[in-house]
């Protein structure tokens, strides 16, 4: 996996987590019905990018 792909996946996982946090704080409306699974996906993306 190239470094640019890793960076893109990390940024994507951070954006997902930030959106979920903002939804919990009621700053933005609920966009996802499956918040738990989106958090799992964000965590998995971060784990994939950390492994060498």
C-alpha angles and dihedrals in degrees: 000000000000123000092246091055090050091051092049092051091048091051091048092052092048091051091051092051093047091051091050092049092049090050091052089052090049091237091125125026121259107278100168125056092196103053094158093056093046088054090050090050091049091050092048091050090052091049091050092053094048096053116086 
